[in-house]
């Protein structure tokens, strides 16, 4: 869809660059894998020292070892959602009564009339 000439482009509306998005997703993945490794190490230590309430801590560590990698991959492959205005005209038919956005009616923009006849 071609952008109309009368719509201003604001820098605050600009999307983050592809490199910034990739870096943030990589950092999130590494942090989540670090938490997973902490669950693996904590589970091994708890079993080695035969900690009290082992029946409670081992399933929690096991959930961390199983669910965190799955969530990390999902979040690492996740991209920001597409802008709404890109898909707005494809799924919503325009009404004939509806005025297009950013248009001025005659009442909102009165014309100056110059009368030539005295």
Order of alpha helices (4+ residues) and beta strands (2+ residues): alpha-alpha-alpha
